[in-house]
Amino acid sequence: MFQDSPIYDRLIAECGDVPAQVRREAERVSRELEMVMRPLQSPGYGPGLDRPQSPGNGWQRTALLPGPRTH
């Protein structure tokens, strides 16, 4: 990146190549995120498709509003 830069060379010697370390870590995190997100991208989970419901989510109770009830 920096050619003939004694200051940069000295910083790398003292602290390590921080930009390269950050780049490797970002690539690792990106690969892990891709692996984690892959199940959500499998068939049946695309946009506009309903996801399978969990047990117990087949019905929903509606709340009653306060006030007089009509029967």
N, C-alpha and C positions, 0 to 999 in steps of 0.2 A: 504494500500500500504506500508507505513512505520510503522512498529510496534515498540513500545517503542522508539520513536524518539521525545524527548521534543522540539527540535528545529522546527521540522515539525509541531507538535501540536500547538506550539506557533504562527507560521506563519499562520496556518489555523484560529486560534482564532483572530488574528489581521486583516488578509486580506480576510478571507473566503477561501473556498476550490476551488481555481482557476482552477485546472485541471478538477474537476467535472463540474464546470460551463462551461468551454470550451467544454467538451465532450457533455453536454446537448445542447449547442448552435449548435455544429456541427451536431448533430442528427436532430435538428429542421430544420436547413438549408437543410440538405440532404432530409428530408421529403418534404419540400416546393419545392425543385428542382425537385423531382420525380413527384410531382403533376403538375408542370408547363410543364415538358417535356412529360407527358403522352399523350397529344393530338398528338404529333409528332410520337408516337409509335403505334397509332391506325391503323386499317386496311386501306390500301390505301396510307399510307405514308411510307411504308417500303423501304429498299434499292432497287434501280433499278426501282421503280415505279414512274411514272410521277405524280407530284402534280397537282391538278387542277389549271388552270391559273386564274389569276385575270382579271376582266374586263379591256379591253384596252391592254392586253398583247397578243392578238391573232395574231398580225402581227408585223413585225419589218421592219423598213426602212433601207436600206443599204446606206451607205455613198458613195458618188462619190469621187474618187481619183482626186487630182488636175492634170491638164494637158488637152490636147486636147481631145474632146469627139468625138467618132465615132457614127454616127447614122445609 
